[in-house]
Amino acid sequence: MGAFGLYTHIQANRRRSVILIAGLFLLVYVLTFAGALAGRAFFGDAPLDMHLAGALGDLLYAAPIVTVLIVLWILIAYRWHERMIDAVTGGRTLAREDDPQLYNLLENLCISRGVPMPRLKIVPNAALNAFATGLNDKQYAISVTTGLKAHLTEQEMEAVLGHELTHIRNGDVRVLVISVVMAGIISFVGEIVFRAIFRSGLRGMPRRPSGDRKGNGTALAILIALALIALAWFLSIVIRFALSRSREYLADAGAVELTKNPDAMISALRKIENRGEIEGATSAVMEMCVDNPRNEFADLFATHPSIEDRVAAIVDHAGGVDPGPLAPSGTIELEQRDTTPASTSGVPQVEKG
């Protein structure tokens, strides 16, 4: 993929990310309005237009407080998110003397682009995966699992490190961490409002004649509040998935640009395919990984594009050879593949013609 096209896509992706993050902030205020609307509906009968006007006034009054709480939440995440992730995954920092080969691979990639080197971490897990975390140069870290290190060749590991380093260079990690934090706020606030509505007693609402304008307005206000909560929750998921999916293609392209080795990126993805589940990791951590096998929804709502699509994109734009899917159960098979004669790119030689 040409440099002009890559960097043009990166800039466009950053602009879209700013818009999407702003959308997440807006959803918090939508939830605040829904809570105010539900509160007015439960504590007084009035026509719908009066409920809406009153809830809007409550929103304007509460907006500064909500903004301060959002900023406070982000500051807490800024300070503690890495420790939380390490506590979940068991990751620990690697020094050069702990693993000189892996450390040198990352250091050489950073030197080639003149970027500060992130900390290198190892996660004791048999899964084949890696992820990057952090919000600034002092916090950035790249974590790889012991399973990934055991089954990837040096060229493939270099490609994966280049993939995660590209996420850092493009600002993807910072945006994704913030989006996860904001989505957490939306889920938290939405659940509070939702529970408050039902605990306030939908059953205890007085039944009124169908022609009662105040009674109908109160019921409609509650239905609107519930609809806004559901909409905010759904859109927060869509935004998070959009942030994650659009970045994986660029990170793959960035890895190929860094290593000049599309075959290594392709074979690394094929080995990671169906082997990326990190036991005990939260869904937020899995969204940051090279691949997220937890696609419980339709492909439209998957956090990552499929390996097939990512490999096809690399082959189409950067060349390389696709060895095809690898057997999902084959630890022994993988070890045998790695010991057979292979090209310098880490994939088996393919006879031409």
SVG drawing of the C-alpha trace seen along z (x, -y; Angstrom):
<svg xmlns="http://www.w3.org/2000/svg" viewBox="-61 -25 81 57">
<polyline fill="none" stroke="black" stroke-width="0.4" points="0.0,0.0 1.5,-3.3 2.5,-5.8 0.3,-8.5 -2.8,-6.3 -1.9,-5.0 -1.3,-8.3 -4.4,-9.9 -6.5,-7.1 -4.8,-7.6 -5.7,-11.3 -9.3,-10.6 -9.6,-7.9 -8.5,-10.3 -11.1,-12.8 -13.8,-10.1 -12.5,-9.1 -12.9,-12.6 -16.5,-12.7 -17.2,-9.2 -15.8,-10.1 -17.8,-13.3 -20.8,-11.1 -20.1,-9.1 -20.0,-12.2 -23.3,-13.3 -24.9,-9.9 -24.1,-10.6 -26.2,-13.8 -28.9,-11.8 -29.0,-9.4 -29.1,-12.3 -32.1,-13.7 -33.8,-10.3 -33.2,-10.1 -34.7,-13.6 -37.7,-12.7 -38.3,-9.5 -38.0,-11.3 -40.5,-14.0 -42.9,-11.3 -42.8,-9.4 -43.1,-12.4 -45.9,-14.3 -48.7,-14.1 -48.5,-16.5 -48.9,-16.6 -46.0,-15.2 -44.9,-18.6 -44.5,-19.8 -42.5,-16.7 -40.2,-17.3 -39.7,-21.0 -39.0,-20.2 -36.5,-17.5 -34.7,-19.8 -34.4,-22.3 -33.1,-19.7 -30.5,-18.6 -29.2,-22.2 -28.9,-22.4 -27.1,-19.1 -24.9,-19.4 -21.9,-21.0 -22.1,-18.4 -22.2,-15.6 -19.3,-17.0 -17.2,-17.2 -18.0,-13.6 -17.1,-12.5 -13.7,-14.3 -13.1,-12.8 -13.9,-9.3 -11.5,-9.8 -8.8,-11.0 -9.2,-7.9 -8.9,-5.7 -5.9,-7.8 -4.1,-7.0 -5.1,-3.4 -6.2,-1.7 -2.9,0.1 -2.8,1.5 -6.3,2.7 -5.5,4.5 -2.3,6.1 -4.4,7.3 -6.8,9.0 -4.3,10.5 -1.3,11.0 1.0,9.0 4.4,8.0 7.1,5.7 10.0,7.3 13.5,5.8 16.1,6.4 17.9,9.1 14.6,11.0 14.2,11.6 16.9,9.9 15.5,11.1 11.9,9.9 13.1,6.6 15.5,6.0 12.7,6.6 10.6,3.9 13.5,1.5 14.6,1.8 11.1,1.0 11.0,-2.1 14.5,-3.2 13.5,-2.8 10.7,-5.3 12.3,-7.5 9.5,-7.0 9.8,-6.4 9.9,-2.8 6.9,-1.6 7.3,0.8 7.2,4.5 5.1,6.8 4.5,10.6 1.1,12.1 1.4,15.7 -1.4,17.2 -1.5,19.9 -3.6,17.8 -2.0,16.3 -2.6,12.6 -1.1,9.2 -2.4,5.7 -1.3,2.2 -2.3,-0.1 -1.6,-3.6 -2.6,-7.2 0.7,-8.9 4.4,-8.2 5.1,-7.4 2.3,-4.9 2.3,-3.1 3.0,0.6 2.8,3.6 1.8,6.9 2.3,10.3 1.2,13.7 3.5,16.5 1.5,18.6 2.1,16.0 5.9,16.0 6.0,19.8 4.4,20.3 5.4,17.3 8.7,17.1 10.9,14.0 9.6,12.4 5.9,13.0 6.5,11.7 8.1,8.6 5.0,8.1 2.7,8.4 4.9,5.9 4.7,3.6 0.9,3.9 0.7,2.8 3.3,0.1 1.2,-1.3 -1.8,-1.4 0.3,-3.6 1.7,-5.8 -1.8,-6.4 -3.3,-7.3 -5.6,-4.3 -4.7,-3.1 -5.5,-6.5 -8.9,-6.8 -9.8,-3.2 -9.1,-3.5 -11.2,-6.7 -14.0,-5.1 -14.0,-2.1 -14.1,-4.4 -17.0,-6.5 -18.9,-3.3 -18.4,-2.2 -20.0,-5.5 -22.9,-5.0 -23.5,-1.5 -23.3,-2.6 -25.6,-5.6 -28.0,-3.7 -28.3,-0.8 -28.8,-3.3 -31.6,-5.1 -33.1,-1.8 -33.2,-0.3 -34.5,-3.5 -37.5,-3.5 -38.5,0.0 -37.8,-0.3 -39.9,-3.5 -42.8,-1.3 -44.3,-1.0 -46.8,1.2 -47.6,-1.5 -48.6,-4.0 -52.3,-4.9 -54.4,-3.7 -56.2,-6.5 -58.8,-6.7 -57.6,-6.5 -58.7,-10.0 -56.7,-11.5 -54.2,-13.8 -51.9,-14.0 -51.9,-10.2 -51.2,-9.6 -48.4,-12.2 -46.8,-10.5 -46.9,-7.1 -45.4,-8.4 -42.7,-10.2 -41.6,-6.9 -41.7,-5.1 -39.5,-7.8 -37.1,-7.6 -36.8,-3.8 -36.3,-4.2 -33.6,-6.8 -31.7,-4.5 -31.9,-1.6 -30.8,-3.8 -27.8,-5.2 -26.7,-1.7 -27.0,-0.4 -25.2,-3.4 -22.4,-3.2 -21.8,0.4 -21.9,-0.5 -19.4,-3.3 -17.0,-1.1 -17.1,1.5 -16.6,-1.1 -13.5,-2.5 -12.0,1.0 -12.8,2.4 -11.6,-0.5 -8.3,-0.5 -7.2,3.1 -6.8,2.7 -4.6,-0.4 -2.6,1.4 -2.0,4.4 -0.9,2.0 1.4,0.1 3.0,3.4 3.7,4.3 5.1,0.8 7.4,1.1 8.7,4.6 8.5,4.7 7.3,8.2 3.6,8.9 4.1,12.7 5.0,12.4 1.9,10.4 -0.3,12.8 1.1,16.0 1.0,14.4 -2.7,13.6 -3.4,17.2 -1.7,18.6 -3.5,16.3 -6.9,17.1 -9.2,19.0 -6.5,19.0 -6.8,15.5 -9.1,16.1 -7.3,14.7 -8.9,16.5 -10.1,14.1 -9.7,11.0 -12.6,8.5 -14.3,7.6 -12.7,4.2 -9.2,5.9 -10.2,8.2 -11.2,5.2 -7.6,4.0 -6.1,7.3 -4.8,8.2 -7.8,10.4 -11.0,10.8 -12.6,14.2 -15.5,13.1 -17.8,12.2 -21.2,13.0 -23.2,10.9 -23.5,10.7 -20.5,9.7 -21.8,6.1 -21.3,5.8 -18.0,7.7 -15.2,5.7 -12.6,6.9 -12.8,7.7 -12.5,11.4 -9.0,12.8 -10.1,13.7 -10.9,10.1 -7.7,8.7 -5.5,11.2 -7.3,10.5 -6.7,6.8 -2.9,7.4 -2.7,9.6 -4.6,7.1 -2.7,4.0 0.7,5.3 1.1,8.7 2.3,11.8 1.2,15.4 -1.8,16.6 -1.1,20.1 -4.8,20.5 -6.4,21.3 -4.4,23.3 -5.9,26.1 -7.4,24.4 -6.3,27.3 -2.8,27.8 -0.2,26.8 2.0,29.7 1.2,28.9 2.3,25.3 5.6,26.5 6.2,28.8 5.4,25.9 7.9,23.7 10.7,26.3 10.1,27.1 12.1,25.2 10.5,21.8 11.1,18.6 12.7,15.7 9.2,14.3 8.2,17.2 5.7,18.9 6.3,22.1 7.8,21.7 5.2,21.9 6.2,23.4 5.6,21.0 3.6,22.0"/>
</svg>
